[in-house]
Amino acid sequence: MIGYRLCSVRVFRKNVFFGRQVYILRNGTSLLPKYTANSLVEESSKILQVRFYAARKGTREKKKKAKVKVEVEKVGFIPHNQRVKDQGLLHRQPKIIDDSWKKDPLDNVFVTKYYKWIVYPFQQAVECHRETHHPEMYNKPNAELRVSIDLNMEGEKKNRFIDGFTRIAAVPHKYDHGEERTVIAFSKTPELQKEAIDAGAQLSGGVELIKQIQNGQISLQDFQFTVADPEILPELVVLRGLMKRRFPNPRSGTLDTNLRAMVERFMHGISYTASADGYQKEYGLIETVIGTYQGNIKFQLDMDVKHLEENFAALVRDIHSAKPKRDGDFILRCLLWSPPSPEKLKVDHKLYLDVQKEESKSLEEDEETGERIAL
C-alpha cells in the first residue's frame, strides 16, 4: 500500500525560517507541481548570503568610535541668592547702545527707541540746557554742566578687557574745581623750582629736599602728586621704595622737562575716573564736570560757551590717548546733562579727534615694518 507522510521544506539563512507543507510519497516523489518547488528555490536564492569575504579593516573600530557615550553632568546645589543673580543677568539689557541701524527722526516729536539719537552741536546743547535752567523753569542759571562718556573696554587680545583708570586732563581754561590738591616738584635748577611754586606746587626743591625726605623731616604722604625734571632722576632713585607707584615716569605724565605745565595740569586739570561695569566687562563709563566753581558761585552754564567747548575737546583727547592698541572706537558716546534736569543731549566727539591723522600714521608704520621684513 502506497502511503505518504507530511513534511515541510525548510530554507535556513542564519535564524530565518521559511516553510511550506508538502506531501511526499514514499518513493520520494512530491505531490506538488514543479513550478511550486522551483518558486521556493528562487525565493530562497534571493535571501541566501552572496558575500563570502570579511568586511573592510577598521569598520568595527569606526562603529565603536561613533558610539559616543552621553555623560550626564551632575549640577550641584546653587544658593538661592546666586540663582536670583543669574536670572537677573539673563534679563539685563546691554549698556552699549548701537543705533546706527535705526532711522533718522523725521519730526520734532518721536519715540526715541525707534529712531536714532539726535546729535547736537556743542554750543546748541549748552543753549538747550540754559533754556531749561531759566528762572521761569528750574531757576538754576549757574548749575553744573556734566558729561557722561561711554567707553569700549575691550583690550588688544580677544576676550581681554582693560581695567578702570583715573587720570587728570589738562584744560586750556583754568577753574576752581573745589578739590584740595597738593603737588611736590623735584628739579636741580632754582629757576625751575620757582616756576613750579608759581604754578601752584606746595613744595619744590632739589637734592636737599631728597635728603630731608630720607631723614623723615618731610613726609611724601602729605602730597597727592609727585612731578620731576628728568635731570634729577638719578638722585631721585633713592626714593623709589617710598614713592612706589607714584614714582615719576613719562607714561603717567609726571616726568617732563616742562615742569610748569605738569604742575598746572595736576592743580587745575579735570579729574576723571573710567569705571568698568561689574557684569558687562566690555562697557566703561566716565562721568565728570567740565568746570565747577568760581569763588562761591557755580559757573558752568554761565561760562563762555567757547571755553566750555575747548575744555570738552581737551578732555576727549586725553581720554582717547588712553585707548589700547586695537581697531575700533574707544569712545562710543558723549552726553551732556545738567542737574536737576534728567535730559541728556548727545554731541559728536569725533569732531575733536584727529582720527584721519592717526590712521595715516598707522598705515605708514605698517608699510615701514613691511619694508623691513621684506629686506
C-alpha positions as CSV (number, residue, x, y, z in Angstrom):
1,M,0.0,0.0,0.0
2,I,1.4,3.3,-1.0
3,G,1.5,5.7,1.9
4,Y,2.5,9.2,2.3
5,R,3.9,11.4,5.1
6,L,3.6,15.1,5.9
7,C,6.8,17.1,6.0
8,S,7.9,20.7,5.4
9,V,10.5,22.2,3.1
10,R,12.7,24.5,5.2
11,V,15.2,27.0,4.0
12,F,17.6,28.4,6.6
13,R,19.6,31.7,6.4
14,K,21.0,32.3,9.8
15,N,17.9,32.5,12.0
16,V,15.4,33.0,9.2
17,F,12.9,30.2,8.7
18,F,10.7,29.6,5.7
19,G,8.4,26.6,5.5
20,R,5.6,25.0,3.4
21,Q,3.7,21.8,3.8
22,V,4.4,19.3,1.0
23,Y,3.0,15.8,0.5
24,I,5.8,13.4,-0.5
25,L,5.3,9.8,-1.4
26,R,7.5,7.0,0.0
27,N,9.3,6.7,-3.2
28,G,10.5,10.4,-2.9
29,T,8.1,12.0,-5.4
30,S,6.3,15.1,-4.5
31,L,2.6,15.6,-4.9
32,L,3.1,19.4,-5.6
33,P,3.6,20.7,-9.1
34,K,7.1,21.5,-10.3
35,Y,6.6,25.3,-10.5
36,T,5.9,25.3,-6.8
37,A,9.2,23.7,-5.9
38,N,11.0,25.9,-8.4
39,S,9.5,29.1,-6.9
40,L,10.7,28.0,-3.4
41,V,14.2,27.6,-4.7
42,E,14.1,31.0,-6.4
43,E,12.9,32.7,-3.3
44,S,15.5,31.1,-1.1
45,S,18.3,32.1,-3.5
46,K,17.3,35.7,-3.1
47,I,17.6,35.6,0.7
48,L,20.8,33.5,0.8
49,Q,24.1,35.3,1.6
50,V,26.2,36.0,-1.5
51,R,29.3,37.7,0.1
52,F,31.8,35.2,1.4
53,Y,34.6,37.7,2.4
54,A,35.3,39.7,5.5
55,A,34.3,43.4,5.9
56,R,36.8,46.2,5.4
57,K,39.5,46.5,8.0
58,G,38.6,49.1,10.7
59,T,34.9,49.1,10.1
60,R,34.1,47.8,13.6
61,E,36.5,50.2,15.1
62,K,34.8,53.1,13.4
63,K,31.4,52.0,14.6
64,K,32.7,51.8,18.2
65,K,34.2,55.3,18.0
66,A,30.9,56.6,16.5
67,K,29.1,55.4,19.6
68,V,29.7,58.4,21.9
69,K,28.8,57.8,25.5
70,V,26.5,60.6,26.7
71,E,27.7,61.7,30.1
72,V,25.2,63.5,32.3
73,E,26.8,66.3,34.3
74,K,25.5,66.5,37.8
75,V,24.6,70.0,38.8
76,G,25.5,70.8,42.4
77,F,23.4,72.9,44.8
78,I,23.1,76.5,43.8
79,P,22.4,79.0,46.6
80,H,19.1,80.9,46.3
81,N,20.8,84.3,46.1
82,Q,23.1,83.1,43.3
83,R,20.0,81.9,41.4
84,V,18.4,85.3,41.6
85,K,21.7,86.9,40.5
86,D,22.0,84.6,37.4
87,Q,18.4,85.3,36.4
88,G,19.0,89.0,36.7
89,L,22.0,88.7,34.4
90,L,19.9,86.9,31.7
91,H,17.3,89.7,31.7
92,R,19.9,92.6,31.9
93,Q,19.8,95.0,29.0
94,P,23.1,95.7,27.2
95,K,24.6,99.0,28.1
96,I,26.5,99.5,24.8
97,I,23.8,101.1,22.5
98,D,24.3,100.9,18.8
99,D,21.5,102.9,17.0
100,S,23.3,103.1,13.6
101,W,20.7,100.7,12.1
102,K,17.8,102.9,13.1
103,K,16.1,105.6,11.0
104,D,16.7,109.3,11.4
105,P,13.8,111.1,13.0
106,L,11.6,113.0,10.6
107,D,9.8,115.1,13.1
108,N,10.5,117.1,16.3
109,V,8.4,114.7,18.3
110,F,9.2,111.0,18.1
111,V,9.6,107.8,20.1
112,T,13.3,107.6,21.0
113,K,13.6,103.8,21.0
114,Y,12.5,103.6,17.3
115,Y,14.9,106.3,16.0
116,K,18.5,107.4,16.3
117,W,19.6,109.8,18.9
118,I,19.8,113.4,17.7
119,V,23.4,114.7,17.6
120,Y,23.6,118.3,18.7
121,P,26.4,120.8,18.1
122,F,28.1,121.5,21.4
123,Q,27.0,125.2,21.5
124,Q,23.4,124.3,20.8
125,A,23.4,121.6,23.5
126,V,24.6,124.2,26.1
127,E,21.9,126.6,24.9
128,C,19.2,124.0,25.4
129,H,20.3,123.4,29.0
130,R,20.3,127.1,29.6
131,E,16.7,127.3,28.5
132,T,15.6,124.5,30.9
133,H,17.5,126.2,33.8
134,H,15.9,129.6,33.2
135,P,14.5,131.3,36.3
136,E,10.9,130.6,35.0
137,M,11.7,126.8,34.9
138,Y,14.3,125.2,37.1
139,N,15.8,128.6,38.2
140,K,19.3,127.2,38.1
141,P,21.3,129.5,35.8
142,N,24.6,128.6,37.5
143,A,24.2,124.8,37.5
144,E,27.0,122.4,36.7
145,L,27.4,121.1,33.2
146,R,28.3,117.4,33.3
147,V,29.4,114.9,30.6
148,S,28.8,111.2,30.5
149,I,31.1,109.2,28.2
150,D,30.6,105.6,27.2
151,L,33.7,103.5,26.6
152,N,34.6,100.2,24.9
153,M,36.8,98.5,27.4
154,E,38.0,95.7,25.0
155,G,41.7,95.1,25.1
156,E,44.3,94.2,22.5
157,K,43.6,90.5,22.7
158,K,40.3,88.7,22.3
159,N,38.2,88.3,25.5
160,R,40.6,90.6,27.4
161,F,39.4,93.9,28.9
162,I,41.3,96.8,30.3
163,D,40.9,97.9,33.9
164,G,39.5,101.1,35.1
165,F,41.8,104.1,35.3
166,T,42.0,107.6,36.8
167,R,43.6,110.5,35.0
168,I,43.8,114.3,35.0
169,A,43.3,116.1,31.7
170,A,44.9,119.5,31.2
171,V,42.4,122.2,30.2
172,P,43.2,125.5,28.4
173,H,40.8,127.4,30.7
174,K,41.5,127.1,34.4
175,Y,38.8,127.0,37.1
176,D,38.4,126.2,40.7
177,H,37.4,122.6,40.8
178,G,36.7,122.6,44.5
179,E,39.2,119.9,45.4
180,E,42.3,120.2,47.6
181,R,45.2,119.0,45.6
182,T,48.9,119.0,46.7
183,V,51.9,118.7,44.4
184,I,55.6,118.3,45.2
185,A,58.2,119.1,42.4
186,F,61.8,118.0,42.1
187,S,64.4,119.8,40.0
188,K,68.0,120.8,40.2
189,T,67.9,124.4,38.9
190,P,66.4,127.2,41.1
191,E,64.6,128.7,38.1
192,L,62.5,125.5,37.6
193,Q,61.8,125.3,41.3
194,K,60.5,128.8,41.3
195,E,58.3,128.1,38.2
196,A,56.8,125.1,40.0
197,I,55.9,127.2,43.0
198,D,54.4,129.9,40.8
199,A,52.3,127.3,39.0
200,G,50.8,126.2,42.3
201,A,53.1,123.5,43.8
202,Q,53.1,123.4,47.6
203,L,56.8,122.4,47.7
204,S,59.7,122.3,45.3
205,G,63.4,121.5,45.7
206,G,66.4,119.5,44.6
207,V,69.0,117.3,46.3
208,E,68.5,118.9,49.7
209,L,64.8,118.1,49.6
210,I,65.5,114.5,48.8
211,K,67.8,114.3,51.9
212,Q,65.1,115.8,54.1
213,I,62.6,113.1,52.9
214,Q,65.2,110.4,53.6
215,N,65.7,111.7,57.1
216,G,62.0,111.8,57.8
217,Q,61.7,115.6,58.1
218,I,59.2,115.7,55.2
219,S,56.6,113.0,54.5
220,L,55.5,112.1,51.0
221,Q,52.1,111.1,52.3
222,D,51.3,114.8,52.6
223,F,51.3,115.2,48.8
224,Q,49.0,113.7,46.3
225,F,51.1,114.1,43.2
226,T,54.8,114.0,42.5
227,V,56.4,115.6,39.4
228,A,60.1,115.8,38.5
229,D,62.5,117.1,35.9
230,P,64.5,114.3,34.0
231,E,67.9,115.7,35.1
232,I,67.3,115.0,38.8
233,L,66.1,111.4,38.1
234,P,69.4,109.7,39.1
235,E,69.4,111.4,42.5
236,L,65.6,110.6,42.9
237,V,66.1,106.8,42.5
238,V,66.8,106.5,46.3
239,L,63.2,107.4,47.0
240,R,61.7,104.8,44.7
241,G,60.9,102.5,47.7
242,L,59.0,105.3,49.4
243,M,57.1,106.5,46.3
244,K,56.4,103.1,44.8
245,R,53.7,103.7,42.1
246,R,53.9,107.4,42.5
247,F,57.5,107.5,41.2
248,P,57.7,110.0,38.3
249,N,57.6,108.4,34.8
250,P,56.7,109.8,31.3
251,R,53.7,107.4,30.9
252,S,51.8,108.9,33.8
253,G,52.7,112.4,32.8
254,T,54.8,113.1,35.9
255,L,58.2,113.3,34.3
256,D,58.9,116.0,31.7
257,T,61.1,119.0,31.0
258,N,58.1,121.4,31.2
259,L,57.7,121.4,34.9
260,R,55.3,124.3,35.0
261,A,52.8,122.7,32.6
262,M,52.8,119.5,34.7
263,V,52.1,121.4,37.9
264,E,49.3,123.3,36.2
265,R,47.8,120.2,34.9
266,F,47.6,118.4,38.3
267,M,46.5,121.6,40.1
268,H,43.8,122.9,37.6
269,G,43.0,119.9,35.3
270,I,39.8,117.9,35.0
271,S,40.0,114.7,37.2
272,Y,38.0,111.8,35.8
273,T,37.7,108.0,36.5
274,A,36.8,105.3,34.0
275,S,34.9,102.6,35.8
276,A,34.3,99.2,34.2
277,D,31.0,97.6,34.7
278,G,30.9,94.6,37.0
279,Y,28.7,92.4,34.8
280,Q,29.3,93.7,31.3
281,K,33.1,94.0,31.2
282,E,33.2,95.5,27.7
283,Y,31.4,98.6,29.0
284,G,33.0,101.5,30.8
285,L,31.6,104.9,32.0
286,I,33.1,108.3,32.7
287,E,31.1,111.0,34.5
288,T,32.8,114.3,35.2
289,V,32.3,118.0,35.3
290,I,33.9,120.2,32.6
291,G,34.0,123.2,35.1
292,T,32.9,123.9,38.6
293,Y,33.2,126.9,40.9
294,Q,34.3,130.5,40.5
295,G,34.6,131.8,44.1
296,N,31.3,130.7,45.7
297,I,29.3,130.6,42.5
298,K,29.0,127.7,40.1
299,F,29.7,129.0,36.7
300,Q,29.1,126.0,34.4
301,L,26.3,127.4,32.3
302,D,27.2,131.0,33.0
303,M,30.7,130.4,31.5
304,D,31.5,131.3,27.9
305,V,30.4,128.5,25.5
306,K,33.7,128.5,23.6
307,H,35.6,128.0,26.8
308,L,33.4,125.1,27.7
309,E,33.8,123.6,24.3
310,E,37.6,123.9,24.4
311,N,37.7,122.2,27.8
312,F,35.5,119.4,26.5
313,A,37.8,118.9,23.5
314,A,40.8,118.7,25.8
315,L,39.0,116.1,27.9
316,V,38.1,114.0,24.9
317,R,41.6,114.0,23.5
318,D,43.1,113.0,26.9
319,I,40.6,110.1,27.2
320,H,41.4,109.0,23.6
321,S,45.1,108.9,24.4
322,A,44.4,106.0,26.8
323,K,43.0,103.8,24.0
324,P,44.5,100.3,23.7
325,K,46.3,99.4,20.5
326,R,43.4,97.8,18.6
327,D,40.9,98.5,15.9
328,G,37.6,100.1,16.5
329,D,36.4,103.1,18.6
330,F,37.3,103.6,22.2
331,I,34.9,106.5,22.9
332,L,31.4,105.4,21.9
333,R,29.1,108.2,23.0
334,C,29.2,111.6,24.8
335,L,26.1,113.0,26.6
336,L,25.8,116.5,28.1
337,W,23.5,117.0,31.0
338,S,22.9,119.4,33.8
339,P,21.2,118.5,37.1
340,P,18.5,118.7,38.3
341,S,17.2,118.2,34.7
342,P,17.3,114.5,33.6
343,E,17.6,115.5,29.9
344,K,20.8,114.2,28.2
345,L,21.9,115.6,24.8
346,K,24.3,113.7,22.5
347,V,27.2,115.6,21.0
348,D,29.7,114.4,18.3
349,H,33.1,113.8,20.0
350,K,34.8,112.8,16.7
351,L,34.9,116.4,15.6
352,Y,37.6,116.9,18.2
353,L,39.8,113.9,17.4
354,D,42.4,113.7,14.7
355,V,41.3,110.2,13.6
356,Q,42.5,110.6,10.0
357,K,46.0,111.6,11.0
358,E,46.2,108.6,13.3
359,E,45.1,106.2,10.6
360,S,47.6,107.6,8.2
361,K,50.4,107.3,10.8
362,S,49.4,103.7,11.5
363,L,49.4,102.9,7.8
364,E,52.9,104.5,7.4
365,E,54.1,102.4,10.3
366,D,52.7,99.2,8.8
367,E,54.4,100.0,5.5
368,E,57.7,100.6,7.2
369,T,57.5,97.3,9.1
370,G,56.6,95.5,5.9
371,E,59.6,97.0,4.1
372,R,61.9,96.0,6.9
373,I,60.5,92.4,6.8
374,A,61.0,92.3,3.1
375,L,64.6,93.4,3.4
